[in-house]
Amino acid sequence: MPSHWVTFRQSAPLAAFALAAFVSAAPAQTAAFKPVTQSMLENPDSADWLMINRTLDEQRFSPLDQINRSNAGGLALAWSRGLPQGTQESTPLVYQGVMYVIAPGASVLALNAVNGDLIWEYSRDYPKDMAAAIRSPNLARSKSLAIFEDKIYFSSPDGFILALDARTGKPVWETKAHDYHDKTEHTGGVIVADGKVISNRACETRTGCFISAHDAKTGALVWKFFTTAGPDDPGGDTWGKMDGEARVASSWGLPGSYDPVRKIVYWAIANPKPYTRLKRHGSADAIARDAPSELYSNSTVALEVGTGKLVWHYQHLPGDDWDADHIHERTLLRAKISPDPKFVKWISPKIKPGEERDIVVAVAEAGGMFVLERGTGEFLWATPFPYDSPDLNMSHIDVATGRTSINWDKVFKKDGDRSIMCYHNTRSWWSTSYSPKTNSLYVPFHDACLDMTAVNANPLGFGPRRGIRRPGMPENAYSGMMKIDLSTGEMKRLLTQAAPGNGSALATAGDLVFWGDLNRRFRALDAETGKVLWEIPLGGMIMASTISYAVEGRQYVMVFTGEGQSGTAGVLSNVPSMKTVRGHNAIYVFALPEKK
């Protein structure tokens, strides 16, 4: 059995509950609790928001239409609630009128989704050697909770997966997933698929670089998939002569998606570390310039949900030289594929225009959009995102095979080399959204590149390194919202502004797209034209999160404000004229005024 995936069948671990403080659940919220089934996860009620992007296909579309383009201008504050200081990079869940939240400082709250009143709180007693981390931006970077049956699942920063009683917040089980002492972190959150809690993480050694599945009922480890190929694994030679434990590429970003028919999970893996080829291997030419190179870095992997066995992989960028992440959600959908050469740079000759296909869609932090066949990983089409540029990190894709090539002209050949590479944090841990009404993907983005110098004395291989606006692009066009037609590939910029954003997009059946930025503006856009139909300044920077739900027939739209870590400071530095509010952590919920 290859060492990059291991299946476990072991008895459930003994519970070793950490000290915690609880607030008793309100009886009205728990008396009629209905357990969440797998079929509910596959086809959730339109009133609920059961996972980070609402559905297992990661489409992030709300079928609610009470709020629509004709009345969005009447939205008003329904309730708000302050949160503790710290990093806020997550998205809440809503089920049966209860909102489940990861609060800064890594506690879990259950709130009345109508008014924000506290129902229960789970506060974990973290190890003493994490005391500094509790006050740092790192501790609460988990991107999501999960819900299944009567449990809320939480990946804690001290390396545990926990199941909490959804009605009371009391621990049901916990199991150690990794050792935080080796700088492995729960940064990605969790999903539940086929009765398994699947999680990902950031890592500094190969031992901690894995995606794992735990039994949702017991916490027992079912399988691990190591995100880099070991020396004796298939693909192990793509790392050259590098020692096995030094092969690092994490899955630190947003959780993956799940196809319940094929029983496959689709996950993204980020760049190799250290950042430069020179630092990793001593020579830029020690590994291939074309895929495959350093598997499974900057790849999409399709894994059997029952075993973690690799079904297929596709590498988007071989042998990365810049920390050019191809990470975050993989959106699943079925659509007619007719990519137009006017809009799409690389198109497979095997495509029959107009043919319906089950596809996987990916838009990278490092720019570039890819569409793959869901069952096989076959390359269908790809194009630069948000724009084509001579500084693009990719130089070529063989359209017959889908094999990608790194832009060798931009690779650091010797210590001290400097280059400008596009793109950099063009979108990050905020989610995209797909609307079946427009057959379009909505992507909040930054028109940002990277100015970087290779310095081997640095542990990560770089010296001066900063995000910059794409050369020649004015400050007032730095940020925006892109609408991408998934049939033709046409990209239409719906919004243009200077203020960057860390907010997720939310498309709704009301023909709206909601999005907020780091300049405190939260707005509703017309999903076809991009016209701003409603806008309000909030108390702080908008972070990820944006969702819509309903309670007793009334639709709500919710968003977090607060402080992000990864990508936030860098994008703010590209708009020096903007002075924003830092550290204002809160929940804001909006609705149409109730009729009297």
C-alpha positions as CSV (number, residue, x, y, z in Angstrom):
1,M,0.0,0.0,0.0
2,P,1.5,3.4,-1.0
3,S,2.5,5.4,2.1
4,H,0.6,8.5,0.9
5,W,-2.7,6.9,1.9
6,V,-3.4,4.7,4.9
7,T,-6.8,3.2,5.9
8,F,-7.5,2.7,9.6
9,R,-10.1,0.5,11.1
10,Q,-9.7,0.9,14.9
11,S,-11.9,1.2,17.9
12,A,-13.1,4.6,19.0
13,P,-10.6,6.6,21.2
14,L,-11.4,7.2,24.8
15,A,-12.8,10.6,25.4
16,A,-10.4,13.0,27.0
17,F,-12.5,16.0,27.4
18,A,-10.7,19.3,28.0
19,L,-12.0,21.6,30.7
20,A,-14.8,23.7,29.3
21,A,-17.5,26.2,30.4
22,F,-21.0,25.8,29.3
23,V,-24.2,27.8,29.1
24,S,-27.3,25.7,29.3
25,A,-29.3,25.4,26.1
26,A,-32.6,27.3,25.8
27,P,-35.4,24.7,25.8
28,A,-37.3,26.4,23.0
29,Q,-34.3,25.9,20.7
30,T,-33.7,22.2,21.5
31,A,-37.0,20.6,22.3
32,A,-37.8,19.8,18.6
33,F,-34.3,19.2,17.4
34,K,-34.3,17.0,14.3
35,P,-31.0,15.1,13.6
36,V,-29.3,16.1,10.3
37,T,-29.1,13.1,7.9
38,Q,-26.7,12.5,5.0
39,S,-29.7,13.1,2.6
40,M,-30.2,16.5,4.3
41,L,-26.6,17.4,3.7
42,E,-26.9,16.4,0.0
43,N,-30.1,18.4,-0.4
44,P,-30.5,20.9,2.4
45,D,-33.6,22.9,3.2
46,S,-33.4,26.3,1.6
47,A,-33.8,27.9,5.0
48,D,-30.6,26.3,6.4
49,W,-26.9,26.8,5.8
50,L,-25.4,23.4,6.8
51,M,-21.8,23.8,5.7
52,I,-19.2,26.5,4.7
53,N,-20.6,27.0,1.2
54,R,-24.1,25.6,2.0
55,T,-23.9,22.5,-0.2
56,L,-21.4,19.6,-0.7
57,D,-20.8,20.8,-4.2
58,E,-19.4,24.1,-2.8
59,Q,-21.7,26.2,-5.1
60,R,-22.5,28.7,-2.4
61,F,-25.9,29.5,-3.9
62,S,-29.0,30.3,-1.7
63,P,-32.4,29.4,-3.2
64,L,-34.1,32.0,-1.1
65,D,-35.7,34.8,-3.1
66,Q,-37.7,36.9,-0.6
67,I,-34.9,39.4,-0.8
68,N,-34.5,40.2,-4.5
69,R,-33.4,42.9,-7.0
70,S,-36.8,44.7,-6.6
71,N,-36.7,45.1,-2.9
72,A,-33.0,44.8,-1.8
73,G,-32.8,48.5,-1.3
74,G,-35.1,48.1,1.7
75,L,-32.8,45.9,3.7
76,A,-32.3,46.9,7.4
77,L,-30.3,45.7,10.4
78,A,-32.2,42.8,12.1
79,W,-29.5,42.3,14.8
80,S,-25.8,42.5,15.6
81,R,-23.6,41.0,18.2
82,G,-20.0,41.8,19.2
83,L,-17.3,39.1,19.3
84,P,-13.9,38.8,21.1
85,Q,-10.7,40.2,19.6
86,G,-8.6,38.0,17.3
87,T,-8.7,36.4,13.8
88,Q,-12.0,35.7,12.2
89,E,-11.7,33.7,9.0
90,S,-14.7,31.3,9.3
91,T,-18.3,31.0,8.1
92,P,-21.1,30.0,10.5
93,L,-23.8,27.3,10.1
94,V,-27.5,27.8,10.6
95,Y,-29.9,25.0,11.3
96,Q,-33.5,25.1,12.7
97,G,-33.1,28.8,13.6
98,V,-29.8,28.3,15.5
99,M,-26.5,29.8,14.3
100,Y,-23.3,28.0,15.2
101,V,-20.2,30.2,15.2
102,I,-16.4,29.9,15.7
103,A,-15.5,32.9,17.8
104,P,-12.1,34.5,17.8
105,G,-10.0,32.8,20.5
106,A,-11.3,29.4,19.2
107,S,-14.5,28.9,21.1
108,V,-17.8,27.8,19.6
109,L,-21.1,29.6,20.1
110,A,-24.7,28.6,19.4
111,L,-26.9,31.7,18.9
112,N,-30.6,32.4,18.3
113,A,-30.5,33.2,14.6
114,V,-33.4,35.6,15.0
115,N,-31.9,38.0,17.6
116,G,-28.3,36.8,18.4
117,D,-29.0,35.7,22.0
118,L,-26.6,33.1,23.4
119,I,-27.9,29.5,23.7
120,W,-24.6,27.8,24.6
121,E,-20.9,28.3,24.5
122,Y,-18.0,25.8,24.3
123,S,-14.8,27.3,25.7
124,R,-11.8,24.9,25.6
125,D,-9.0,24.9,28.1
126,Y,-6.0,25.1,25.7
127,P,-2.5,23.9,26.7
128,K,-0.3,26.3,28.6
129,D,2.3,26.4,25.9
130,M,-0.4,27.8,23.5
131,A,-1.0,30.8,25.8
132,A,0.8,33.1,23.4
133,A,-1.0,31.7,20.4
134,I,-4.3,32.3,22.1
135,R,-3.6,36.0,21.9
136,S,-2.1,35.8,18.4
137,P,-3.9,36.0,15.0
138,N,-3.3,32.3,14.4
139,L,-5.5,30.5,16.9
140,A,-9.0,30.7,15.4
141,R,-8.1,30.3,11.7
142,S,-10.3,27.3,11.2
143,K,-12.6,28.1,8.2
144,S,-15.7,26.1,9.2
145,L,-17.7,23.9,11.5
146,A,-19.7,20.9,10.3
147,I,-23.0,19.4,11.4
148,F,-24.3,15.8,11.2
149,E,-27.0,14.0,13.1
150,D,-27.0,15.8,16.5
151,K,-23.4,16.9,16.6
152,I,-21.4,20.0,15.7
153,Y,-17.8,19.2,14.6
154,F,-14.9,21.5,15.3
155,S,-11.2,21.3,14.4
156,S,-9.4,22.9,17.4
157,P,-6.0,24.6,17.1
158,D,-4.5,22.2,19.6
159,G,-4.8,19.4,17.0
160,F,-8.1,17.7,18.0
161,I,-11.3,17.0,16.1
162,L,-14.2,17.4,18.5
163,A,-17.9,16.5,18.3
164,L,-20.2,18.7,20.4
165,D,-23.8,18.1,21.2
166,A,-25.7,20.5,18.9
167,R,-28.3,21.1,21.6
168,T,-26.1,21.8,24.6
169,G,-22.5,22.3,23.4
170,K,-21.3,19.5,25.7
171,P,-18.4,17.3,24.2
172,V,-19.5,13.9,22.9
173,W,-16.0,12.8,21.8
174,E,-12.7,14.2,20.8
175,T,-9.7,12.6,19.1
176,K,-6.2,13.8,18.4
177,A,-5.7,14.5,14.7
178,H,-2.1,15.8,14.8
179,D,0.5,17.2,17.1
180,Y,0.5,21.0,17.1
181,H,4.1,21.0,18.5
182,D,5.4,20.2,15.0
183,K,3.8,23.4,13.6
184,T,0.9,21.5,12.1
185,E,-2.3,23.7,12.3
186,H,-6.0,23.2,11.8
187,T,-6.5,26.1,9.4
188,G,-8.9,24.6,6.9
189,G,-12.1,23.5,8.7
190,V,-14.1,20.4,8.2
191,I,-16.9,18.8,6.1
192,V,-19.0,15.7,6.8
193,A,-19.4,13.3,3.9
194,D,-20.6,9.7,4.0
195,G,-20.5,9.7,7.8
196,K,-16.9,10.9,7.9
197,V,-15.5,14.1,9.3
198,I,-12.9,15.2,6.7
199,S,-10.3,17.8,7.7
200,N,-7.2,19.5,6.3
201,R,-4.3,21.4,7.8
202,A,-1.2,23.6,7.4
203,C,2.1,21.8,7.9
204,E,5.9,22.2,8.1
205,T,7.0,18.5,7.7
206,R,5.6,15.7,5.6
207,T,4.3,13.9,8.7
208,G,1.8,16.7,9.3
209,C,0.9,17.2,5.6
210,F,-2.3,15.2,5.2
211,I,-6.1,15.2,4.7
212,S,-7.8,12.8,7.1
213,A,-11.2,11.3,7.7
214,H,-12.7,10.4,11.2
215,D,-15.8,8.4,11.9
216,A,-18.5,10.9,12.6
217,K,-20.1,8.7,15.3
218,T,-17.0,7.7,17.3
219,G,-14.1,9.9,16.2
220,A,-12.0,6.9,15.1
221,L,-9.5,7.6,12.4
222,V,-10.6,6.0,9.1
223,W,-7.9,7.2,6.7
224,K,-5.1,9.6,5.9
225,F,-4.0,10.9,2.6
226,F,-0.5,12.4,2.6
227,T,-0.4,15.5,0.4
228,T,3.1,14.9,-0.9
229,A,4.4,11.7,-2.6
230,G,7.1,9.9,-0.5
231,P,10.3,8.6,-2.2
232,D,8.8,5.1,-2.7
233,D,5.3,6.3,-3.7
234,P,4.0,6.7,-7.3
235,G,5.1,10.2,-8.2
236,G,7.9,10.1,-5.6
237,D,10.6,10.8,-8.2
238,T,8.9,14.1,-9.1
239,W,10.6,15.6,-6.0
240,G,14.1,14.7,-7.2
241,K,16.5,13.6,-4.5
242,M,14.7,15.5,-1.7
243,D,14.4,13.7,1.6
244,G,10.9,12.3,2.2
245,E,10.2,14.2,5.4
246,A,11.3,17.5,3.8
247,R,8.6,17.2,1.1
248,V,6.0,19.8,2.2
249,A,2.8,21.0,0.5
250,S,-0.2,21.6,2.7
251,S,-3.9,21.7,2.2
252,W,-4.3,24.7,4.5
253,G,-7.1,26.5,2.7
254,L,-10.9,26.1,2.3
255,P,-12.4,22.6,2.7
256,G,-13.1,20.4,-0.3
257,S,-16.3,19.2,-2.0
258,Y,-18.1,15.9,-2.3
259,D,-19.9,14.0,-5.0
260,P,-22.2,11.5,-3.3
261,V,-22.9,9.6,-6.5
262,R,-19.3,8.9,-7.3
263,K,-18.4,8.9,-3.6
264,I,-15.4,11.1,-4.2
265,V,-14.1,14.1,-2.3
266,Y,-12.2,16.8,-4.2
267,W,-9.6,18.7,-2.4
268,A,-6.9,21.3,-3.2
269,I,-3.3,21.2,-2.2
270,A,-1.1,24.3,-2.0
271,N,2.5,25.2,-3.0
272,P,5.7,23.4,-2.0
273,K,7.9,24.8,0.8
274,P,10.4,26.4,1.1
275,Y,9.1,28.8,-1.6
276,T,11.9,28.7,-4.2
277,R,13.3,25.8,-6.2
278,L,16.8,27.0,-5.3
279,K,16.1,26.7,-1.6
280,R,14.3,23.3,-1.9
281,H,16.8,21.6,-4.2
282,G,19.9,23.8,-4.6
283,S,19.2,24.2,-8.3
284,A,16.1,25.5,-10.2
285,D,16.7,22.7,-12.7
286,A,16.7,19.9,-10.2
287,I,13.0,19.2,-10.9
288,A,10.9,19.3,-14.0
289,R,9.6,22.5,-15.6
290,D,6.4,20.7,-16.7
291,A,3.8,18.7,-14.8
292,P,4.3,16.4,-13.0
293,S,6.7,18.1,-10.7
294,E,6.7,17.8,-6.8
295,L,3.4,16.0,-6.6
296,Y,0.8,16.7,-5.2
297,S,1.7,20.4,-4.8
298,N,-0.6,22.9,-6.5
299,S,-3.0,20.1,-7.5
300,T,-6.6,19.0,-7.3
301,V,-6.8,15.5,-5.9
302,A,-9.9,13.2,-6.1
303,L,-10.1,10.7,-3.2
304,E,-12.4,7.8,-2.5
305,V,-14.4,8.8,0.5
306,G,-14.4,5.4,2.1
307,T,-10.6,4.7,1.9
308,G,-8.8,8.0,1.0
309,K,-7.3,6.2,-2.0
310,L,-6.3,8.5,-4.9
311,V,-8.7,8.3,-7.9
312,W,-7.0,11.0,-10.0
313,H,-5.0,14.2,-9.7
314,Y,-4.4,17.2,-11.8
315,Q,-1.4,19.6,-11.3
316,H,-2.2,23.2,-12.0
317,L,1.4,24.6,-11.6
318,P,4.5,22.4,-11.5
319,G,7.5,23.1,-9.3
320,D,6.2,26.4,-7.9
321,D,8.8,29.1,-7.3
322,W,6.8,31.8,-5.5
323,D,4.2,30.4,-3.0
324,A,1.7,30.6,-5.9
325,D,-1.2,28.7,-4.2
326,H,-3.6,26.7,-6.2
327,I,-5.7,26.1,-3.1
328,H,-9.3,26.5,-1.8
329,E,-12.7,25.1,-2.8
330,R,-13.3,23.0,-5.8
331,T,-16.8,23.8,-7.2
332,L,-18.8,20.9,-8.7
333,L,-21.6,21.4,-11.2
334,R,-23.1,20.1,-14.5
335,A,-23.1,22.5,-17.4
336,K,-23.0,22.7,-21.2
337,I,-19.4,23.3,-22.2
338,S,-18.7,25.6,-25.2
339,P,-15.5,27.6,-24.4
340,D,-15.1,30.4,-26.8
341,P,-11.5,31.1,-28.1
342,K,-12.3,34.8,-27.8
343,F,-12.4,34.4,-24.0
344,V,-10.5,31.2,-23.2
345,K,-6.8,30.7,-23.8
346,W,-6.4,26.9,-23.5
347,I,-9.2,24.6,-24.8
348,S,-9.1,20.8,-25.1
349,P,-9.7,19.6,-28.7
350,K,-11.7,16.7,-27.3
351,I,-14.6,19.0,-26.2
352,K,-17.8,18.7,-28.2
353,P,-19.3,22.2,-28.1
354,G,-22.6,22.3,-26.2
355,E,-22.0,18.9,-24.6
356,E,-23.2,18.7,-20.9
357,R,-20.4,17.6,-18.6
358,D,-20.0,17.1,-14.8
359,I,-17.1,19.4,-14.0
360,V,-14.8,20.6,-11.3
361,V,-14.1,24.4,-11.4
362,A,-11.0,26.0,-9.6
363,V,-9.9,29.6,-9.4
364,A,-6.5,29.9,-7.8
365,E,-4.9,32.5,-5.4
366,A,-2.1,32.7,-8.0
367,G,-4.6,33.5,-10.8
368,G,-5.8,31.1,-13.4
369,M,-9.1,29.3,-13.8
370,F,-9.4,25.6,-14.6
371,V,-12.3,23.4,-15.7
372,L,-11.8,19.6,-15.3
373,E,-14.0,16.5,-16.0
374,R,-15.2,15.4,-12.6
375,G,-15.0,11.7,-13.0
376,T,-11.5,11.4,-14.6
377,G,-9.7,14.7,-14.0
378,E,-9.5,15.2,-17.8
379,F,-8.5,18.8,-18.8
380,L,-11.3,20.7,-20.5
381,W,-10.3,24.3,-20.5
382,A,-8.3,26.9,-18.6
383,T,-7.6,30.6,-18.9
384,P,-5.6,33.3,-17.0
385,F,-7.5,35.0,-14.2
386,P,-8.3,37.9,-13.8
387,Y,-6.3,38.9,-16.9
388,D,-3.6,37.6,-19.2
389,S,-0.2,38.9,-18.5
390,P,3.4,38.3,-19.7
391,D,4.3,37.9,-16.0
392,L,1.9,34.9,-15.6
393,N,3.3,32.1,-13.5
394,M,2.3,29.6,-16.3
395,S,3.7,29.8,-19.7
396,H,1.8,27.0,-21.5
397,I,-0.7,24.2,-21.3
398,D,-0.6,21.3,-23.7
399,V,-4.3,21.3,-24.6
400,A,-4.2,17.7,-25.8
401,T,-3.0,16.4,-22.4
402,G,-3.6,19.3,-20.0
403,R,0.0,19.2,-19.0
404,T,1.0,22.6,-17.5
405,S,4.4,24.4,-17.7
406,I,5.9,26.9,-15.4
407,N,7.0,30.3,-16.8
408,W,10.7,29.5,-16.8
409,D,11.6,33.2,-17.6
410,K,10.3,34.1,-14.1
411,V,12.0,31.3,-12.2
412,F,14.9,32.3,-9.9
413,K,18.1,30.8,-11.4
414,K,20.5,32.1,-8.8
415,D,20.6,33.7,-5.3
416,G,19.6,37.4,-5.5
417,D,17.5,37.1,-8.7
418,R,14.4,39.3,-8.6
419,S,11.2,38.8,-10.5
420,I,7.6,40.1,-10.8
421,M,5.1,37.3,-11.0
422,C,1.3,37.4,-11.6
423,Y,-0.9,36.7,-9.8
424,H,-0.6,36.9,-6.0
425,N,-3.5,36.6,-3.5
426,T,-5.9,37.5,-6.4
427,R,-8.4,35.5,-4.4
428,S,-7.7,33.7,-1.1
429,W,-9.7,32.1,1.8
430,W,-12.9,34.0,0.8
431,S,-15.2,31.8,-1.2
432,T,-16.5,32.1,-4.7
433,S,-20.2,31.6,-5.6
434,Y,-22.0,29.9,-8.5
435,S,-25.5,30.7,-9.6
436,P,-27.4,28.1,-11.7
437,K,-29.7,31.0,-12.8
438,T,-26.9,32.7,-14.7
439,N,-24.6,29.7,-15.1
440,S,-21.9,32.0,-13.8
441,L,-19.2,31.9,-11.2
442,Y,-18.8,35.1,-9.1
443,V,-15.3,35.7,-7.9
444,P,-14.2,38.6,-5.7
445,F,-10.6,39.4,-6.7
446,H,-7.5,41.6,-6.5
447,D,-5.5,42.6,-9.5
448,A,-2.3,41.9,-7.7
449,C,1.1,40.5,-8.6
450,L,4.3,39.6,-6.5
451,D,7.6,41.4,-6.5
452,M,10.1,38.9,-5.0
453,T,13.8,38.3,-4.6
454,A,15.5,35.0,-4.0
455,V,17.6,34.9,-0.8
456,N,18.8,31.5,0.2
457,A,19.8,32.6,3.6
458,N,16.1,33.0,4.5
459,P,14.6,29.7,5.7
460,L,11.8,30.1,3.1
461,G,14.2,31.1,0.3
462,F,13.1,34.7,-0.2
463,G,14.3,38.2,0.8
464,P,12.3,41.3,-0.1
465,R,8.8,40.1,-1.0
466,R,5.7,42.1,-1.4
467,G,2.4,42.1,-3.2
468,I,2.0,44.9,-5.7
469,R,-0.7,46.1,-8.1
470,R,-0.3,44.6,-11.5
471,P,2.1,46.9,-13.4
472,G,0.2,49.6,-15.2
473,M,-3.0,49.1,-13.2
474,P,-4.4,52.2,-11.3
475,E,-5.2,52.1,-7.7
476,N,-8.9,52.7,-8.3
477,A,-9.1,49.5,-10.3
478,Y,-7.3,47.2,-7.8
479,S,-10.3,45.2,-6.6
480,G,-13.6,43.9,-8.1
481,M,-16.1,41.2,-8.7
482,M,-15.8,39.0,-11.8
483,K,-18.8,37.2,-13.4
484,I,-17.6,34.2,-15.4
485,D,-19.9,32.4,-17.8
486,L,-19.1,28.7,-17.3
487,S,-20.4,27.8,-20.8
488,T,-18.3,30.2,-22.9
489,G,-15.7,31.3,-20.4
490,E,-16.5,35.0,-20.9
491,M,-15.4,37.2,-18.0
492,K,-17.4,40.3,-17.2
493,R,-16.2,42.7,-14.5
494,L,-19.3,43.7,-12.4
495,L,-17.6,45.9,-9.9
496,T,-14.4,48.1,-10.0
497,Q,-13.0,49.8,-7.0
498,A,-9.8,50.6,-5.0
499,A,-10.9,48.9,-1.7
500,P,-9.7,45.3,-1.5
501,G,-11.8,42.6,0.1
502,N,-11.6,39.4,2.2
503,G,-15.4,38.8,1.9
504,S,-17.0,35.7,0.3
505,A,-19.4,36.1,-2.6
506,L,-23.0,34.9,-2.1
507,A,-25.4,34.4,-5.1
508,T,-29.1,34.1,-4.4
509,A,-32.3,33.1,-6.3
510,G,-33.3,36.7,-5.8
511,D,-30.9,37.6,-8.7
512,L,-28.5,39.2,-6.2
513,V,-24.8,38.8,-5.3
514,F,-23.8,39.9,-1.8
515,W,-20.2,41.0,-1.1
516,G,-18.4,43.2,1.4
517,D,-14.9,44.7,1.5
518,L,-12.2,45.9,3.8
519,N,-13.5,49.4,3.6
520,R,-16.5,48.3,5.7
521,R,-19.0,48.4,2.7
522,F,-21.4,45.6,2.5
523,R,-23.6,45.6,-0.6
524,A,-26.1,43.7,-2.9
525,L,-25.3,43.7,-6.6
526,D,-27.6,42.8,-9.5
527,A,-26.3,39.4,-10.5
528,E,-26.5,40.2,-14.2
529,T,-25.4,43.9,-14.4
530,G,-23.4,44.4,-11.2
531,K,-25.5,47.5,-10.4
532,V,-25.2,48.3,-6.7
533,L,-28.8,47.9,-5.4
534,W,-28.0,48.4,-1.6
535,E,-24.9,49.4,0.4
536,I,-24.2,50.0,4.0
537,P,-21.0,50.8,5.9
538,L,-20.4,48.5,8.9
539,G,-18.3,48.8,12.0
540,G,-15.2,47.0,10.7
541,M,-13.6,45.0,7.8
542,I,-15.8,42.3,6.3
543,M,-14.4,38.8,6.5
544,A,-15.4,35.8,4.5
545,S,-18.7,34.4,6.0
546,T,-21.6,36.0,4.0
547,I,-24.6,33.6,4.1
548,S,-28.4,33.7,3.8
549,Y,-30.9,31.7,5.8
550,A,-34.6,31.9,6.9
551,V,-36.5,31.4,10.2
552,E,-40.3,31.2,10.2
553,G,-40.4,32.4,6.6
554,R,-38.3,35.5,7.0
555,Q,-35.0,35.6,5.0
556,Y,-31.8,37.0,6.6
557,V,-28.4,37.9,5.2
558,M,-25.5,37.6,7.6
559,V,-21.8,38.7,7.6
560,F,-18.8,38.9,10.0
561,T,-16.6,41.9,10.4
562,G,-13.2,41.5,12.1
563,E,-9.6,40.8,11.5
564,G,-8.1,38.4,9.0
565,Q,-4.6,37.1,8.9
566,S,-3.6,35.5,5.7
567,G,-3.7,38.0,2.8
568,T,-5.2,40.9,4.7
569,A,-2.3,43.1,5.5
570,G,-0.8,42.5,2.0
571,V,-3.8,43.6,0.1
572,L,-4.3,46.7,2.3
573,S,-0.8,47.8,1.6
574,N,-1.6,48.1,-2.1
575,V,-4.2,50.8,-1.4
576,P,-2.3,53.3,0.8
577,S,-5.0,55.9,0.5
578,M,-7.5,53.7,2.3
579,K,-7.7,54.0,6.1
580,T,-9.8,51.2,7.5
581,V,-11.0,50.0,10.9
582,R,-8.9,47.2,12.4
583,G,-10.0,44.6,14.9
584,H,-13.7,45.3,15.1
585,N,-15.1,41.8,15.4
586,A,-18.9,41.4,15.2
587,I,-21.9,39.7,13.6
588,Y,-24.3,41.7,11.4
589,V,-27.6,40.3,10.2
590,F,-30.0,42.1,7.8
591,A,-33.6,41.5,6.7
592,L,-36.5,43.3,5.0
593,P,-38.7,45.2,7.6
594,E,-41.4,43.0,9.0
595,K,-44.9,43.9,7.8
596,K,-47.1,45.1,10.6
